[in-house]
Amino acid sequence: GAVVSQHPSWVICKSGTSVKIECRSLDFQATTMFWYRQFPKQSLMLMATSNEGSKATYEQGVEKDKFLINHASLTLSTLTVTSAHPEDSSFYICSARSYFGPGTRLLVL
Amino acid sequence: SQELEQSPQSLIVQEGKNLTINCTSSKTLYGLYWYKQKYGEGLIFLMMLQKGGEEKSHEKITAKLDEKKQQSSLHITASQPSHAGIYLCGADFFSGSARQLTFGSGTQLTVLP
Protein backbone atom coordinates (compact mmCIF):
# COMPACT_ATOMS: atom_id res chain seq x y z
CA GLY A 1 0.00 0.00 0.00
CA ALA A 2 0.92 3.64 -0.35
CA VAL A 3 3.27 4.97 2.30
CA VAL A 4 3.07 8.61 1.22
CA SER A 5 -0.26 10.19 0.42
CA GLN A 6 -1.14 13.50 -1.17
CA HIS A 7 -4.31 15.48 -1.08
CA PRO A 8 -5.94 16.58 -3.23
CA SER A 9 -5.06 14.46 -6.25
CA TRP A 10 -6.16 17.24 -8.54
CA VAL A 11 -7.41 20.78 -8.18
CA ILE A 12 -8.74 23.45 -10.49
CA CYS A 13 -8.77 27.00 -9.24
CA LYS A 14 -9.17 30.54 -10.44
CA SER A 15 -6.21 32.79 -10.96
CA GLY A 16 -5.36 34.71 -7.81
CA THR A 17 -6.53 32.12 -5.34
CA SER A 18 -4.34 30.06 -3.03
CA VAL A 19 -4.16 26.31 -3.09
CA LYS A 20 -2.92 24.03 -0.33
CA ILE A 21 -1.51 20.58 -1.04
CA GLU A 22 -0.94 18.09 1.75
CA CYS A 23 1.70 15.40 1.90
CA ARG A 24 1.50 12.73 4.58
CA SER A 25 3.80 9.88 5.50
CA LEU A 26 1.54 7.03 6.53
CA ASP A 27 3.73 4.39 8.13
CA PHE A 28 6.69 6.37 9.35
CA GLN A 29 7.80 9.71 10.64
CA ALA A 30 9.65 12.03 8.33
CA THR A 31 11.65 14.95 9.60
CA THR A 32 12.40 15.82 6.01
CA MET A 33 10.11 15.81 3.01
CA PHE A 34 10.72 17.03 -0.51
CA TRP A 35 8.52 18.85 -2.97
CA TYR A 36 8.99 18.40 -6.69
CA ARG A 37 7.29 19.96 -9.68
CA GLN A 38 6.89 18.46 -13.09
CA PHE A 39 5.80 20.13 -16.31
CA PRO A 40 4.54 18.13 -19.30
CA LYS A 41 7.25 16.16 -21.04
CA GLN A 42 9.80 17.20 -18.46
CA SER A 43 11.45 15.55 -15.53
CA LEU A 44 10.87 16.20 -11.86
CA MET A 45 12.51 19.30 -10.49
CA LEU A 46 13.16 19.71 -6.80
CA MET A 47 11.44 22.81 -5.47
CA ALA A 48 12.21 22.72 -1.79
CA THR A 49 13.15 20.64 1.20
CA SER A 50 10.62 20.67 3.99
CA ASN A 51 12.09 20.39 7.48
CA GLU A 52 9.98 19.55 10.49
CA GLY A 53 10.08 22.35 13.02
CA SER A 54 12.18 24.71 10.94
CA LYS A 55 12.13 26.71 7.75
CA ALA A 56 12.06 25.02 4.40
CA THR A 57 15.05 25.19 2.10
CA TYR A 58 14.22 26.37 -1.37
CA GLU A 59 16.03 25.59 -4.59
CA GLN A 60 17.41 28.40 -6.68
CA GLY A 61 14.72 30.11 -8.69
CA VAL A 62 11.83 28.98 -6.48
CA GLU A 63 10.03 31.84 -4.79
CA LYS A 64 9.57 31.08 -1.12
CA ASP A 65 6.81 33.66 -0.77
CA LYS A 66 4.98 32.07 -3.64
CA PHE A 67 5.29 28.50 -2.48
CA LEU A 68 4.77 28.37 1.25
CA ILE A 69 5.84 25.19 2.97
CA ASN A 70 4.84 24.16 6.44
CA HIS A 71 6.07 21.00 8.12
CA ALA A 72 4.19 21.17 11.37
CA SER A 73 4.37 17.52 12.33
CA LEU A 74 6.52 14.49 11.65
CA THR A 75 3.95 13.09 9.24
CA LEU A 76 2.61 16.13 7.45
CA SER A 77 4.04 18.75 5.12
CA THR A 78 1.92 21.25 3.23
CA LEU A 79 2.68 23.26 0.13
CA THR A 80 0.57 26.34 -0.45
CA VAL A 81 0.66 27.96 -3.85
CA THR A 82 -0.25 31.54 -3.10
CA SER A 83 -1.98 33.79 -5.61
CA ALA A 84 -1.84 31.07 -8.19
CA HIS A 85 -1.49 31.95 -11.85
CA PRO A 86 -1.85 29.82 -14.97
CA GLU A 87 1.92 29.37 -15.19
CA ASP A 88 1.77 27.58 -11.82
CA SER A 89 -0.29 24.84 -13.42
CA SER A 90 1.76 21.74 -13.04
CA PHE A 91 2.08 18.36 -11.39
CA TYR A 92 3.37 18.55 -7.83
CA ILE A 93 4.85 15.50 -6.11
CA CYS A 94 6.15 15.13 -2.59
CA SER A 95 8.49 12.52 -1.25
CA ALA A 96 9.75 11.25 2.06
CA ARG A 97 12.80 9.01 2.14
CA SER A 98 12.64 7.33 -1.25
CA TYR A 99 8.85 7.08 -1.27
CA PHE A 100 6.81 9.34 -3.48
CA GLY A 101 3.27 10.54 -3.18
CA PRO A 102 0.86 9.99 -6.08
CA GLY A 103 1.08 13.65 -7.05
CA THR A 104 -1.32 16.55 -7.32
CA ARG A 105 -2.38 18.03 -10.62
CA LEU A 106 -2.97 21.76 -10.38
CA LEU A 107 -4.77 23.67 -13.10
CA VAL A 108 -5.07 27.41 -12.68
CA LEU A 109 -7.61 29.06 -14.93
CA SER B 1 20.23 18.61 -13.79
CA GLN B 2 23.77 19.04 -15.04
CA GLU B 3 24.94 16.75 -12.26
CA LEU B 4 22.99 13.91 -13.78
CA GLU B 5 22.74 13.20 -17.47
CA GLN B 6 20.17 10.74 -18.77
CA SER B 7 20.08 9.44 -22.32
CA PRO B 8 18.44 9.06 -24.68
CA GLN B 9 15.69 11.63 -24.23
CA SER B 10 13.30 9.52 -26.23
CA LEU B 11 13.32 6.04 -27.60
CA ILE B 12 11.00 4.30 -30.03
CA VAL B 13 11.43 0.57 -30.41
CA GLN B 14 9.57 -2.28 -32.00
CA GLU B 15 7.95 -4.75 -29.66
CA GLY B 16 10.34 -7.55 -28.82
CA LYS B 17 13.49 -5.46 -29.18
CA ASN B 18 15.97 -4.83 -26.40
CA LEU B 19 16.86 -1.35 -25.24
CA THR B 20 19.15 0.47 -22.82
CA ILE B 21 18.79 3.74 -20.99
CA ASN B 22 21.82 5.37 -19.42
CA CYS B 23 22.29 7.66 -16.47
CA THR B 24 25.66 9.33 -15.82
CA SER B 25 26.64 11.35 -12.79
CA SER B 26 29.42 13.87 -12.41
CA LYS B 27 29.81 12.82 -8.79
CA THR B 28 29.94 9.58 -6.87
CA LEU B 29 26.52 8.40 -5.87
CA TYR B 30 25.32 7.13 -2.54
CA GLY B 31 22.43 5.52 -4.37
CA LEU B 32 20.79 5.39 -7.77
CA TYR B 33 17.05 4.89 -8.18
CA TRP B 34 15.10 3.97 -11.27
CA TYR B 35 11.45 4.90 -11.65
CA LYS B 36 8.81 4.57 -14.32
CA GLN B 37 6.16 7.23 -14.71
CA LYS B 38 3.42 8.54 -16.86
CA TYR B 39 3.04 12.31 -16.71
CA GLY B 40 0.39 13.28 -14.21
CA GLU B 41 0.74 10.03 -12.34
CA GLY B 42 2.91 8.87 -9.51
CA LEU B 43 6.30 7.29 -9.80
CA ILE B 44 6.57 3.54 -9.91
CA PHE B 45 9.69 2.39 -8.12
CA LEU B 46 11.69 -0.07 -10.18
CA MET B 47 15.04 -0.61 -8.52
CA MET B 48 17.63 0.90 -6.25
CA LEU B 49 21.36 0.38 -6.56
CA GLN B 50 23.90 1.30 -3.94
CA LYS B 51 27.00 -0.81 -4.33
CA GLY B 52 29.60 -0.44 -7.04
CA GLY B 53 29.18 -3.15 -9.62
CA GLU B 54 25.72 -4.02 -8.36
CA GLU B 55 23.18 -5.49 -10.74
CA LYS B 56 19.50 -6.13 -10.11
CA SER B 57 16.82 -7.69 -12.24
CA HIS B 58 13.06 -7.78 -12.08
CA GLU B 59 11.16 -9.60 -14.77
CA LYS B 60 12.62 -8.25 -18.02
CA ILE B 61 14.29 -5.19 -16.57
CA THR B 62 17.92 -5.16 -15.42
CA ALA B 63 19.71 -2.25 -13.82
CA LYS B 64 23.43 -1.94 -13.23
CA LEU B 65 25.65 0.47 -11.35
CA ASP B 66 29.29 0.71 -12.38
CA GLU B 67 32.20 0.14 -10.04
CA LYS B 68 32.88 3.85 -9.66
CA LYS B 69 29.22 4.43 -8.76
CA GLN B 70 28.86 7.18 -11.34
CA GLN B 71 27.05 5.47 -14.14
CA SER B 72 23.96 3.29 -14.29
CA SER B 73 22.11 1.59 -17.09
CA LEU B 74 18.62 0.21 -17.34
CA HIS B 75 18.15 -2.58 -19.82
CA ILE B 76 14.82 -3.95 -21.01
CA THR B 77 14.81 -7.28 -22.76
CA ALA B 78 12.14 -8.18 -25.31
CA SER B 79 10.22 -4.96 -24.82
CA GLN B 80 6.43 -4.93 -24.68
CA PRO B 81 3.87 -2.13 -25.07
CA SER B 82 3.39 -2.27 -21.31
CA HIS B 83 6.94 -1.01 -20.90
CA ALA B 84 6.04 2.30 -22.51
CA GLY B 85 6.31 5.38 -20.33
CA ILE B 86 8.83 7.81 -18.90
CA TYR B 87 11.84 6.33 -17.19
CA LEU B 88 13.58 8.46 -14.61
CA CYS B 89 16.84 7.91 -12.81
CA GLY B 90 17.19 9.58 -9.45
CA ALA B 91 20.54 10.14 -7.80
CA ASP B 92 21.18 10.30 -4.10
CA PHE B 93 24.22 12.56 -3.75
CA PHE B 94 23.95 12.83 -0.01
CA SER B 95 24.55 10.34 2.73
CA GLY B 96 21.90 9.71 5.35
CA SER B 97 18.31 8.64 5.17
CA ALA B 98 16.63 11.84 4.01
CA ARG B 99 16.77 10.64 0.42
CA GLN B 100 16.73 13.85 -1.52
CA LEU B 101 16.95 12.80 -5.13
CA THR B 102 18.21 14.65 -8.15
CA PHE B 103 16.47 13.41 -11.26
CA GLY B 104 17.73 12.93 -14.75
CA SER B 105 15.84 14.50 -17.62
CA GLY B 106 13.87 11.34 -18.24
CA THR B 107 13.56 9.00 -21.19
CA GLN B 108 10.25 8.74 -23.04
CA LEU B 109 9.92 5.16 -24.21
CA THR B 110 7.47 4.16 -26.93
CA VAL B 111 7.06 0.50 -27.84
CA LEU B 112 5.38 -0.13 -31.16
CA PRO B 113 3.21 -3.25 -31.40
Boltz contact constraints between the chains, C-beta under 6 A:
constraints:
  - contact:
      token1: [A, 32]
      token2: [B, 98]
      max_distance: 6.0
  - contact:
      token1: [A, 34]
      token2: [B, 100]
      max_distance: 6.0
  - contact:
      token1: [A, 40]
      token2: [B, 39]
      max_distance: 6.0
  - contact:
      token1: [A, 43]
      token2: [B, 103]
      max_distance: 6.0
  - contact:
      token1: [A, 43]
      token2: [B, 105]
      max_distance: 6.0
  - contact:
      token1: [A, 43]
      token2: [B, 106]
      max_distance: 6.0
  - contact:
      token1: [A, 44]
      token2: [B, 103]
      max_distance: 6.0
  - contact:
      token1: [A, 91]
      token2: [B, 40]
      max_distance: 6.0
  - contact:
      token1: [A, 97]
      token2: [B, 99]
      max_distance: 6.0
  - contact:
      token1: [A, 98]
      token2: [B, 99]
      max_distance: 6.0
  - contact:
      token1: [A, 100]
      token2: [B, 42]
      max_distance: 6.0
  - contact:
      token1: [A, 100]
      token2: [B, 43]
      max_distance: 6.0
  - contact:
      token1: [A, 102]
      token2: [B, 42]
      max_distance: 6.0
  - contact:
      token1: [A, 103]
      token2: [B, 42]
      max_distance: 6.0
  - contact:
      token1: [A, 105]
      token2: [B, 40]
      max_distance: 6.0
